[in-house]
Each structure stands twice: as C-alpha cells, then as structure tokens.
Amino acid sequence: MAQKNVIDEVRQSASPRDDGARHVLARRSCRVIFCPNQVTATVALGLATRDGGRIDTTVVYWPERCDVTMLRRAGVTCISYSRWNCIRILAMRRPFRRMEVCLPHHKLGRFVSAFALLGSTTSLVDDGLDALRNRPRNVDPARFAKGSPFYTFRYDVPLGDWLQAFSVDRVADIQGLGNVERPSLDLRGVDRLVVESPPLGKVAGQLGVGQPGTLLVTHSNVNKRVLHAPGTGAVDGKSTALERSLASFTGELVVGESMVAVYALLQQHRSHRIVVYLAREDMANLAPLVRLVSSRTHAELRLC
C-alpha cells in the first residue's frame, strides 16, 4: 500500500495541465538513467554515445559520488537527484514519450522504484562488480522481466551466471572510468598502493599500511572503511582519479573485491603488479573474477 501511495504521488505531481497536448506531439523515445556512482555514469556515457543522440537521454546522478563532466560534454542532460527533479523529468518527458528507465538496482528507495514503474520499460545498468559474480549482491534479478537489457562494459571475459536471463548490451569502454575531472595521485616514491575494499580488513596486518612507501586509498563510502593509516599515508578515494593514476604506477597494487581490480586487470599496458585478495567463502560466487585474475601473468590471487 505504501508503494502505491508513492506511485500516486508521483503520477499526480507529474500530470500535465493541458491533457489535450497529449495528442499534439507524437510519442518519441526517451531514456532516464539513475547513476549513483562512477561505474553507472561511465556506462551511461557509453550508451548515450552509442545511440548518437537518437534517444533523448537524462542522467539522474548523486553529486557526491559521480563526476558527470564527460556526460555533459557529450550533450547529455544531467540532473542531480531529488524527488522534485524526478517529478520535473516525468512532467516534461513521460506524457509524450515512451520512457525507458535504467536502474542500477532497487536499493535507491521507494520513490525511485515508483518512478521506474511509471516508465514504459525498465532496464538494468551495471553499477559494479555484480557482473562478475554468479549471484549478484545488489540486484534482485526476479524484479526484472526476462530478457531485459543489461547495459555494461565491453568485457571480453565471461560474465556471471545470473546474466543469462538478461539481454547483455556491451556499450562502454572500461577505460572511461579514468576520464574524470578529479586530480591524479602523485605516486612517486610509492612502492605499494592499497585500495580499501573487502576483504582486506581480514589481512590488515599484512599490508604494511602506515609504513614508508605504502599509500592507502580509502573507500569512498565511510561506512566501508576497515583500514587505518596516518594522514600522510592515506588519501580519500572519492577525491582522486585513482584509475587514471595507475597508468604510470610501477609498484604493487593491492586490492580486494573492487572495480579497481577489474579495471587494472583489463589494461593492455601494464607497468605494475597486482595482488587481489578474495574471501575463501566467496570463491564460487566470484568464479568469473577468479578466472580473470588467473588469466593475467602480472596478477596474483590470495585467499583469506
């Protein structure tokens, strides 16, 4: 009942004042993509570029976690998330158009879920490591119709088993994760770069965090921080262009379950060594990622 009340609120707020206008404009296609992080924003850019402006695309983004500079340069409308902004989008686009709503998952709240139900179709946009898990952690596949589009990177590796029920559409270059306005890291003198991610908390004592030559990149989500280092031995992950910084890094990259690992493993020009820590109990579910690590001669898998 609560969900229905939210839907009614959104529908009433977005209803056009002149119902006769519905018959004036032909129903054209539009797409609304919800982007809570840089992965979704990068896939959204690839999708919009691939479509070449044929579909009117709007990106709804969370400013504290997304850099949408490249999307705006490509002519994509980018609007920061708020209920009012979502209602404005519905009022301007839905009455006259077939609206595809692209969600990263259903954890963005009841309002966003209600917004999606008012679209013509609902698709899934890749928002992280779930594409390389056999069972997704953030997505409930049962909430999407069989054969729904799943927009993702142009991976040349097998993806998770759960995606067999989706129509996988590889639209973006993973290199795009480095195309942000944030500054690169100065990695001169850094021998070991530790990217905070699960399950590194299990092996914190082995990572050398806080020692000379080791730099910690903290998790962008403060609730997921499990490693600690002095101020000079750590940098905030959400304020740096970590992926772009790896191009010139020649030391050892230590990472766990993270898209940073996937990005680094897929680079053609490798100047650094990669150590990927995974939890033993997650090996079966992370089999696609395990295969990717094992296929790279410059990478080592360690279980914990």
N, C-alpha and C positions, 0 to 999 in steps of 0.2 A: 504493500500500500504506500509506503514511504517513497519507493521508486516511482510509482505512478504519480504521486503528488509533485515530485520534482519535474517529471516529464510535462505535466500540465502547466507548471510554472514557466518552463522554458518555452513551450508552444504558445502560450498566451502572450508572453512578453515579446515574442518574435513575430507575431502575426502582423501582416501588412495592413495599413489603414485603408487602402483602396483595393478591395477584393477584385474589382473589375480589371485592375492592372495585370492580374494573372493571365489574362487572355491576350495581352498586348505583346508580351515578349515570349519568344519560343523557349522551350526548356533546353538549356545547354548544360554541359557537364562542368562541375567544379569539384575540387578536392580540398579537404581540410585535414592537415596532418598535425597531430599533437606530439610535440618534441620536448620531453623532459630532460634530455641530456645531449651530449655532442654526437653520440653514435646515431641517434634518431635524426638529428639535424643534418648530418653528413649523408645519410641515406635519402632524406628528403631532397637535398640538393641534387643528388644523382638522379632521382626520379623526375624532378622538375626539368632538369637539363635534358634528360632523355626524351621527355614529351615535347620539348621545344616550344612551350607556351601554348600548346593546343588546348590544355586544360587549365582553367583558372585555379591556381593553387594558393592556398593560405596556410601558413605555418603558425601554429599557436605554440609559443615556447616559454620556458621558465628562465628568465634572465640570469639568475644566479648560477645556472649550470650550462647555459648554451651561449655560444658565440655565433650569431646569425649574419655576420658581415658578408660572407660569401653568398649566402642566400639572397640578401638584399641586392648585392651587385649583379646577381643573375636576374633581377627583376621580380623576385618572389615576394609577395606581401607577407610580412612577419609582424605578428601581434602578440604582445606579452599576455600571459594567461591571467584572466579574471573572469568571473561569471558575467559581468557586464559586457566585456569584449566578446565573449562567446555568443551572447544574445544578439549583439550587433551583427556578428557574422551570419547568424541564422536569418535575421531580418533582411540582410542585403542579398543573400545568396539562395537560400532554400526555396523561397516562393516561386522562382522562375527556372530552377536548375535541378538536374539530377546530381545529388551531392554524395560523393564517396568520403567516408570518414575513416582515417587511418589512425589506429591506436597502437601504442607500444604494448599495452596490457590493459587490464581492467582495474588497476590499483590507483587510478588518478582521482577517484572519488565518484560519488553518486551523480553529481552534476554532469561530469564528462560522460559517464555511461548513458545518462539520459539524452545528452546531445547526440551520441552515436546512434541511439535508437530512432532519432528523427531523420537520419540520413537515408539515402536510397540503398546504399551498400556499406558494409563495414569491412575493412581490411586490416592487416597487421603489418606494422613497421618494426624492423629489427631494432632492439634497443640495447644489445649487449651480447653476453656470452651464451644466451639460451640457444642460439642457432647451432652451437657446438656441444649441446647437451642432448642426450637421448630423451630425457624427460625435462621439460622446461621448469625453471624455478619461479619465474614471474608470470607466465602465461597459462591460462586455462584454455587449452585448445577446444574443449567442448563448447565454449561460448562463441565460437566462430563456425560458420557454415562450412561444410566440407568443400574443398576447392577454392576457399577464399585466398586472395593474393597475400603473399608474404614478401614484402619488399626488403631486400638485403644487399650485401656487398657481392661483388663478382668473385665469390670464392671459387677456387679450383680444387677444393677438397670436399669430401662427403660431409653432409650436414647431419643433424640429429634425426633420429627415427621419427619423432613426432611430426616433422615437417612433411612426411609422406602424405598427410591428409590436406596439405595446402598446395596452392599453385605458387611455387617459388619463383620470384622475379628478381634476378640479379641486376641491379640498376646502378650501383655506386662503386667507386674505387676506394678501397680502404686507405689509400694514401691521403685521401681528403681529411682524415682525422687530424692531420698536421696543419691544415690550412685554417688557422685561427689567428686573431689579432693579438693574442697574449704573447708575451716575450719568451724567447727560448731560454733554456737553462745554460748557465756557464758551467760546463763540466770539466774545465781544465783542472787537473790535479785530482780528479775523482776516479778511483780505481773500481769502486763498487757502487752501483746505483740500485737502491732498494725501493721498489714500488709497493706501498702498503696495500695489501689485498689478502683475502682469505686464501689459504690457512696459515699465513706467515706468523700469526700470533703463537702458533704451536712451536715454532723454531726460533723465537725472538733472540735467544741467547747465542745462536749460531751465526747471526747475520752481521755482526760487527757494527750495529747501529750505534752511533756516537763516537766511534773510533776515527782517527785521521784517515782520510782517503775514502770514507764511506758517506754517501749522501742519501738521506731518506726523503722520498716524495710522499707526503701524507695523502690519505684518502680524501676525496672531495666531500664525502659525507662524514661529518664529525661523529656520527653515531657508529661508524665502522672503523674507528681508529683504535688499533691494538698495539702499535709500536710507538716508542718514545725516543726522542733524541734531543740534545741541546739545540738552542736556537740556531747556531751556526751549522749544525749538522742535519738540518731538515728544511724543506721548502713546501709551501702549500700547493698541492696538486692542481687545485682549481684555478690558480692564478698563473700557471705556466703552460707553455706549448710543449708538453712532455714528448709527444710522438715526434714532432719536428726536431727536437733536441737530439734524438737518438741517431740522426744521420751522421753526426761527427763523433759519436761516442766510441771509444776504443777499449773500454774496460769490461766489467762483468755486470750484466743486468740481472737482478734477482726479482722475481715476480711470482704471484700465485694465480688464482682464478681471476683473470682480468683481460679486458680487451687490449690492454697494452701488450700482453704476451702474444695475442693473436696478431696484432699489428707488427710487432718485431719479428715474429716467426715468418711472416709473409713478405718481408722486404727482400728485394733482389740483391741489393748491395749491402753486405753485412760487414761491419767493422768491429763488432763486439760479440762477446759470448753471452749466451742466455741460459739461466738456471730457472726452471719452472718447478715450484713446489705445489703438489696436489695432495689432498687428503686420501688416504688409502680407501676409506669407505665410499669415496665418490668416483673411484676409478671406472666402474662400469658405466655410470651415467655420463662421465666425461670422456668416453671412448673416442669420439671424434677429435677432441682436443689432444688426447694422448697420442693418437695416430699422427697428428700434425707435428707435435714435438718430436716424436720418434723419427720422422722423415727428414729432420734438419740436422746436418752434421755439426752445426755450431751451437746446438742446444742440448741441454741435459735435463732429464726428468728426475726429480727427487720426491719420494713419498714421505709423508709424515702423519 
